[in-house]
Amino acid sequence: MTTATIVFAWEPEADTALGLPIYATTGAAGADLKANFPDREAVHLAPGARTLVPTGLRLAIPDGFEVQIRPRSGLALKHGITLPNAPGTIDSDYRGPLGVIVMNAGQEPFTIAHGDRIAQMVVAPVVQAVFVVADDLSETERGDGGFGSTGITGGRG
């Protein structure tokens, strides 16, 4: 397993008792992020609404890595709570507050309480490409076939 050290700093108004992100199990890829509202008040999300949920944290990500912010599957299944830009990317040179854009794609209002686990963060290596223009591209079996062109049948593609 590859590791990267992520350094955190607390926002001045943050509730530090909520602790840093944690991995729920030894095999977890994502560490849970918690809502950390400065006023400790809950936020109510109507169906279709979205909001920026603060975590009370800022972070320093090492060069060559990114942090991806992803939905929690239980919230998505049970309540329709998702992240509209999933996965959100935090670049290694960003040092501002860590907030999570949360959306209620469900049919019922949803309340996010102070301290609720709202998303997960995954640390991932980054590869930067070199972009080159060519007059032509190499041939492949698929060619320039678009969506659904891979030959899967039976209503699956």
GIWOUR-V833131 format. One record per pair of residues at least 4 apart in sequence whose C-alpha atoms are under 7 Angstrom apart, sorted by the first residue. I is the first residue (numbers start at 1). J is the second residue. If there is no record, write none. Layout:
i->(I,I)
j->(J,J)
This chain:
i->(6,6,6,6,7,7,7,8,8,8,8,9,9,9,10,10,10,10,11,11,11,13,14,14,14,15,18,21,21,21,22,22,23,23,23,23,24,24,29,30,30,30,31,31,31,32,32,32,32,33,33,33,33,33,33,34,34,34,34,34,35,35,35,35,35,35,35,35,36,36,36,36,36,37,37,37,40,41,41,42,42,42,42,43,43,43,44,44,44,44,45,45,45,45,45,45,46,46,46,46,47,47,47,47,47,47,48,48,48,49,49,50,50,50,50,51,51,51,52,52,52,52,53,53,53,53,54,54,54,55,55,57,57,58,58,58,58,59,60,60,61,61,61,62,63,64,64,65,65,65,65,65,66,66,66,66,66,66,66,66,67,67,67,67,67,67,67,68,68,68,68,68,68,68,69,69,69,69,69,69,69,69,70,70,70,70,70,70,70,71,71,71,71,71,72,72,72,72,73,74,75,75,75,76,76,76,79,80,80,80,81,81,81,81,81,82,82,82,82,83,83,83,84,84,84,90,112,139,142,145,148,152,152,153)
j->(59,60,61,62,59,60,61,57,58,59,60,57,58,59,14,56,57,58,56,57,58,38,36,38,56,36,115,31,32,33,31,32,28,30,31,32,28,31,122,120,121,122,120,121,122,117,119,120,121,55,117,118,119,120,121,55,115,116,117,118,53,54,55,114,115,116,117,118,54,55,56,114,115,41,54,114,114,113,114,111,112,113,114,111,112,113,109,110,111,112,49,50,104,109,110,111,104,108,109,110,104,105,106,107,108,109,103,104,105,103,104,101,102,103,104,101,102,103,99,100,101,102,99,100,101,102,98,99,100,98,99,97,98,95,96,97,98,95,92,95,65,66,92,92,92,125,126,92,123,124,125,126,89,90,91,92,123,124,125,126,89,90,91,121,122,123,124,87,88,89,90,121,122,123,86,87,88,89,119,120,121,122,83,86,87,88,119,120,121,82,83,86,119,120,76,118,119,120,77,78,79,80,81,80,81,82,106,104,105,106,102,103,104,105,106,102,103,104,105,101,102,103,101,102,103,94,116,143,150,149,157,156,157,157)
